Amino acid sequence: MDVKFSLRKATHEDLGRINEIYNWAVLNTVATFDLEERTLERSEPWFASHLDPYYPLFVVENQSGVTGWGSLSPFRTKPAYKESGEFSIYIAPEWLGKSMGDALLKALCEEAGKLGYHTLLGLITASNEKSLNLAVKHGFYEVGRYREVGKKFGQYLDVITMQRILA
């Protein structure tokens, strides 16, 4: 059964749902190395940083409302890194496997190209095979591995850096 959904730029009204989706990942996955849920107050500056058109934040929604989100963020803050960005994608657990992450990553890559990014990077936990496969599907390749750099749920975790040169 195909699920109908659409993408759009996030608005402040989406922040509560964005936070819910992220916090589920914090508590249940190794997709993020945050160990505590993010409060709405703590999310406000993060959201405000994505009001800059160079660092867009998209949501995916269907008849149930917002079901996921994706963003472009600075890879590093030093000026020489300006044309390098880092992507993040989170999907609500009940909507995983419905091609929403695929649509978000495609949109983020297209938007990054329009904005003049040279390269995009994704830092993905090595055990997150679905996210790694999604990145590969969109032309990303492994450029590095940080071994045992995070510890969550009692285990040390590797992070793989995936990269795609856009222009």
C-alpha positions in Angstrom: 0.0 0.0 0.0 1.5 3.3 -1.1 1.5 6.1 1.5 0.8 9.6 0.2 3.0 12.3 1.7 4.4 15.7 0.9 7.4 17.8 1.8 7.6 21.4 2.8 9.7 23.8 4.8 9.1 23.6 8.5 7.3 26.3 10.4 7.5 27.1 14.1 4.2 25.3 14.5 6.0 22.1 13.6 8.5 22.3 16.4 6.6 20.3 18.9 6.2 17.4 16.6 9.8 17.7 15.3 10.9 17.5 19.0 8.7 14.4 19.6 10.2 12.6 16.7 13.7 13.5 17.7 13.1 12.6 21.4 11.8 9.1 20.4 15.1 8.6 18.6 17.0 9.8 21.6 15.3 7.3 23.9 15.2 4.4 21.6 18.0 4.5 19.0 21.6 5.2 18.4 20.8 7.5 15.5 21.7 10.4 17.8 24.2 10.5 20.6 22.0 12.7 22.8 21.3 10.9 26.0 18.5 13.1 27.3 15.3 14.3 25.6 15.4 17.8 24.2 13.0 20.3 25.7 11.1 22.7 23.6 13.1 25.6 25.2 16.3 23.9 24.2 15.0 23.4 20.7 14.2 27.0 20.1 17.8 28.2 19.2 18.3 25.1 17.0 15.0 25.9 15.2 16.0 29.6 14.8 19.3 28.6 13.2 17.3 26.8 10.5 15.4 30.0 9.6 18.5 31.0 7.8 17.7 29.9 4.2 21.2 28.4 3.8 20.3 25.8 6.5 16.8 24.7 5.6 14.6 22.4 7.7 12.0 20.3 5.9 9.1 18.3 7.2 7.4 15.4 5.6 3.7 15.0 6.3 0.7 12.9 5.4 -2.9 12.7 6.5 -1.7 12.1 10.1 0.4 15.3 10.2 4.2 15.6 10.4 5.8 12.2 10.2 9.5 13.2 9.9 12.0 15.9 9.3 15.3 16.6 7.6 17.8 19.5 7.9 21.0 20.9 6.5 23.4 22.3 9.1 26.9 23.7 9.1 29.5 20.9 9.0 31.9 23.1 11.0 31.6 26.8 12.0 34.9 28.1 10.5 34.4 30.2 7.4 36.4 27.9 5.1 33.7 25.2 5.7 30.8 27.4 4.5 30.1 25.3 1.3 30.1 22.0 3.3 27.0 20.9 5.1 25.8 18.1 7.2 22.4 16.4 6.8 20.1 15.0 9.5 16.9 13.0 8.9 14.5 11.6 11.5 11.3 9.7 10.8 8.6 8.8 13.4 8.8 5.1 14.2 5.4 4.2 12.9 6.4 5.7 9.4 9.8 4.1 9.0 10.2 2.2 5.7 7.6 4.3 3.8 10.2 6.1 1.6 9.9 9.3 3.6 13.6 9.4 4.5 14.4 8.8 0.8 12.3 11.8 -0.2 13.8 14.0 2.4 17.4 13.1 1.5 16.6 13.7 -2.2 15.1 17.1 -1.3 18.1 18.1 0.9 20.6 17.2 -1.8 18.6 19.2 -4.4 18.3 22.2 -2.1 22.0 22.0 -1.2 22.8 22.1 -4.9 20.6 25.2 -5.4 22.2 26.9 -2.4 25.7 26.4 -3.8 27.0 23.8 -1.4 30.0 21.9 -2.7 29.7 18.8 -0.5 27.3 17.2 2.0 28.2 14.9 4.8 26.3 12.5 7.0 27.7 11.2 10.3 25.9 7.9 10.7 26.3 5.3 13.5 28.0 2.2 12.0 25.2 -0.1 13.2 22.5 2.0 11.4 22.5 0.0 8.2 19.3 1.5 6.8 20.6 5.0 7.0 24.0 4.0 5.5 22.2 2.3 2.6 20.0 5.3 2.1 23.1 7.5 1.9 24.7 5.2 -0.6 21.5 5.2 -2.7 21.8 9.0 -3.0 25.4 9.0 -4.1 27.2 9.2 -0.7 30.3 7.1 0.0 32.2 6.3 3.1 35.2 8.6 3.7 36.0 7.8 7.3 35.2 5.9 10.5 35.5 7.1 14.0 35.9 4.1 16.2 34.1 3.9 19.6 33.6 7.7 19.8 30.2 7.5 21.5 28.7 5.3 24.3 25.0 4.7 24.4 22.9 1.9 25.9 26.1 0.5 27.5 28.0 0.1 24.2 30.7 2.0 22.5 29.7 3.0 19.0 31.5 3.8 15.7 30.5 6.6 13.5 30.9 6.5 9.7 31.3 9.7 7.8 29.4 9.6 4.4 30.1 12.2 1.8 28.7 13.3 -1.5 30.4 16.0 -3.7 27.6 18.1 -5.3 29.6 20.4 -7.6 
